[in-house]
Amino acid sequence: MSASSLVAEAVWKAIESAGSVTDEQLSMLHFLYGKNLERATRIVDQRGVKRIFGEPSGRSIFQVVGESRRKEEYFCFAEQYCACYSFFYDIVNRGEQLCCKHQLAARLAAALGACIEDKVSDEQLALLLSKL
């Protein structure tokens, strides 16, 4: 794990445990993520993050609204994967970013309790996941 990733994890853990974010933490995250953090905060402010829980298992996935005019929605796991083009191009292929704006928005909304929550059956969740 890179030094940047370790610093980011420490900041995320502090935000998650407090349930709020300080200006200093936002500044550190901005240094690490740049414009992606700005875009992610806009998505969170516009209530663009939904967390879909499967029942009875409690497993979940995030559905995050993009910023384009089409308002596409992307499924993602905040720390591992996003279905957007940027994830594959900038993160997987080029290794230029730690994560995409959708992953950041999901992680920030979850840490701050700002997700819209939806519950579906485990079968419905499995169907969603099979389309990734």
C-alpha positions as CSV (number, residue, x, y, z in Angstrom):
1,M,0.0,0.0,0.0
2,S,1.4,3.4,-0.9
3,A,2.0,6.2,1.6
4,S,-0.8,8.2,0.0
5,S,-3.2,5.3,0.6
6,L,-2.1,4.9,4.2
7,V,-2.6,8.6,4.9
8,A,-6.0,8.5,3.2
9,E,-7.1,5.5,5.3
10,A,-6.1,7.2,8.5
11,V,-8.2,10.3,7.6
12,W,-11.2,8.1,6.5
13,K,-11.1,6.2,9.8
14,A,-11.1,9.4,11.8
15,I,-14.1,10.7,9.8
16,E,-16.0,7.5,10.2
17,S,-15.4,7.3,13.9
18,A,-16.5,10.9,14.5
19,G,-19.4,10.9,12.0
20,S,-18.3,14.3,10.8
21,V,-15.5,15.9,8.9
22,T,-13.2,18.8,9.9
23,D,-11.8,21.5,7.6
24,E,-8.3,20.0,8.2
25,Q,-9.5,16.5,7.2
26,L,-11.1,18.0,4.0
27,S,-7.9,19.8,3.2
28,M,-5.9,16.6,3.5
29,L,-8.4,14.7,1.4
30,H,-8.3,17.5,-1.2
31,F,-4.5,17.2,-1.3
32,L,-4.8,13.5,-2.0
33,Y,-7.8,13.4,-4.3
34,G,-7.9,16.9,-5.9
35,K,-10.8,17.7,-8.1
36,N,-12.4,14.3,-7.6
37,L,-13.0,15.3,-4.0
38,E,-14.7,18.5,-5.0
39,R,-16.9,16.6,-7.4
40,A,-17.7,14.0,-4.8
41,T,-18.8,16.6,-2.3
42,R,-21.2,18.1,-4.9
43,I,-22.7,14.6,-5.4
44,V,-23.1,14.2,-1.6
45,D,-24.6,17.7,-1.2
46,Q,-27.1,16.9,-4.0
47,R,-28.1,13.6,-2.2
48,G,-26.8,11.6,-5.1
49,V,-25.6,8.5,-3.1
50,K,-27.9,5.6,-2.4
51,R,-26.9,2.6,-0.4
52,I,-28.8,-0.5,-1.3
53,F,-29.0,-3.2,1.4
54,G,-29.9,-6.8,0.7
55,E,-32.1,-8.5,3.3
56,P,-31.6,-10.6,5.4
57,S,-27.8,-10.7,4.7
58,G,-27.1,-6.9,5.2
59,R,-24.8,-6.9,2.2
60,S,-24.8,-3.6,0.4
61,I,-23.7,-1.7,-2.7
62,F,-23.7,2.0,-3.5
63,Q,-25.6,3.6,-6.4
64,V,-24.1,7.0,-7.2
65,V,-25.4,9.6,-9.6
66,G,-22.9,11.0,-12.0
67,E,-22.5,14.6,-12.8
68,S,-23.2,14.5,-16.5
69,R,-26.4,15.9,-18.0
70,R,-27.7,12.4,-18.4
71,K,-27.4,11.8,-14.6
72,E,-26.1,8.2,-15.2
73,E,-26.0,6.1,-12.1
74,Y,-23.0,3.9,-11.2
75,F,-22.8,1.0,-8.9
76,C,-19.7,0.9,-6.7
77,F,-18.1,-0.5,-3.7
78,A,-16.6,2.5,-2.0
79,E,-13.1,1.0,-1.4
80,Q,-12.7,-1.5,-4.3
81,Y,-14.7,-0.9,-7.5
82,C,-16.8,1.4,-9.6
83,A,-18.6,0.7,-12.8
84,C,-17.7,4.1,-14.3
85,Y,-15.3,4.7,-17.2
86,S,-12.9,6.8,-15.1
87,F,-12.3,3.9,-12.7
88,F,-11.0,1.7,-15.5
89,Y,-9.1,4.4,-17.3
90,D,-7.6,6.5,-14.5
91,I,-7.3,4.0,-11.7
92,V,-6.9,0.5,-13.2
93,N,-5.2,1.3,-16.5
94,R,-3.1,4.4,-15.8
95,G,-2.9,4.3,-12.0
96,E,-3.2,8.1,-11.8
97,Q,-5.8,8.3,-9.1
98,L,-6.5,6.4,-5.8
99,C,-10.2,6.2,-6.6
100,C,-13.0,7.9,-8.7
101,K,-15.4,10.6,-7.6
102,H,-18.2,8.0,-7.2
103,Q,-16.2,6.0,-4.8
104,L,-15.3,9.1,-2.8
105,A,-18.9,10.3,-2.8
106,A,-20.0,6.8,-1.5
107,R,-17.4,6.7,1.2
108,L,-18.0,10.3,2.3
109,A,-21.8,9.9,2.4
110,A,-21.5,6.6,4.3
111,A,-19.2,8.2,6.9
112,L,-21.4,11.2,7.4
113,G,-24.7,9.3,7.4
114,A,-25.8,11.1,4.2
115,C,-26.8,8.1,2.1
116,I,-30.3,7.5,0.9
117,E,-31.0,3.9,2.1
118,D,-33.0,1.3,0.2
119,K,-33.7,-2.2,1.2
120,V,-34.2,-5.1,-1.3
121,S,-34.2,-8.8,-1.0
122,D,-30.9,-10.7,-1.3
123,E,-32.2,-12.1,-4.6
124,Q,-32.8,-8.6,-6.0
125,L,-29.3,-7.5,-4.8
126,A,-27.8,-10.5,-6.5
127,L,-29.5,-9.6,-9.7
128,L,-28.1,-6.1,-9.5
129,L,-24.6,-7.4,-8.9
130,S,-24.9,-9.9,-11.8
131,K,-25.3,-6.9,-14.2
132,L,-21.9,-5.4,-13.2
